[in-house]
């Protein structure tokens, strides 16, 4: 399980890096558009089109890393008052609910990407097809669901067999850097 978990985290980090590179390119394009608009009153045609289709892909590329590294929002009200087994139970329950939510969102994203492909929707100015970007976002969410499944199985293992689980968090493991 640890080997699969490490692979998932490494792949998720790579996808997040790709997403951040896309975000950087988008920021440079937007900055150049604003600068050219201000200096020469001549914006770059289609920056809004590119921004609209790339943003979903950039955000979706970061979701698997967030899930696999357990960096989602977490409120621990009862954790300090419960015994360790109770805390592990709540962690497992939260992981299961997160998995269900991510699977539903990924499923809906696949349906949306399919509808974009069938309709042939394109951007307004550059007439770029929209569906490839939504398909990429769908794939990232499917991978995010896989990453969350690994997290859920790890939490379930910690709940049922606490002595077999390595307590060291994945994001602090130097072999993953």
Steps between C-alpha positions, in 0.01 A plus 500: 500500500785739582654453156169584326454796733849634425443462124165678527653789694788531252264503200269747674792733569602481134147590389495791746830624358354484150197692627714767660704534180174551310396759755834680459463508121147630542623772738773605255246516216262707711781734608614544142142566392454767767837658417433512125150630562639778723805590288372461144124469549534165323405193706598145410204339325368190671660528843155479657424190290819327610444602860146363501598155375835461676384602848286189559787275392750686722277472805415136435870413463558607861212302654674157508797645690268667747316174562799265508695726737192549721516877464126549490325700769465309823317598818602302808247582768468156656844366410668617818220371725471153350734206539731420208257242358217756500720750317597234244129420454418866430795526260377190315144633485625834364710316240204293388277807468772685308540201268127490430497874428803486267358201311171684445680816381727297268202316356315826433816650348528205260139551396562873451815441292309251287221754443760761396645253248160408358383862473828609340515809722784739421642816655364834387803673340749229404241226436705248699320176588403494867459126557872401515555727798195369683608145418840570656325642806285185513807276487657700782187460712491127428862480612402708804233241580765227473729700730215543749426126480862431604464748789172336604651151491795625706262651756294180506818298554598734787156454654488121474869414542671799663826315563556438124480862386805720474408813698736725305306739272569460129580868442784487756666201335833615345494218243202668329674829432 
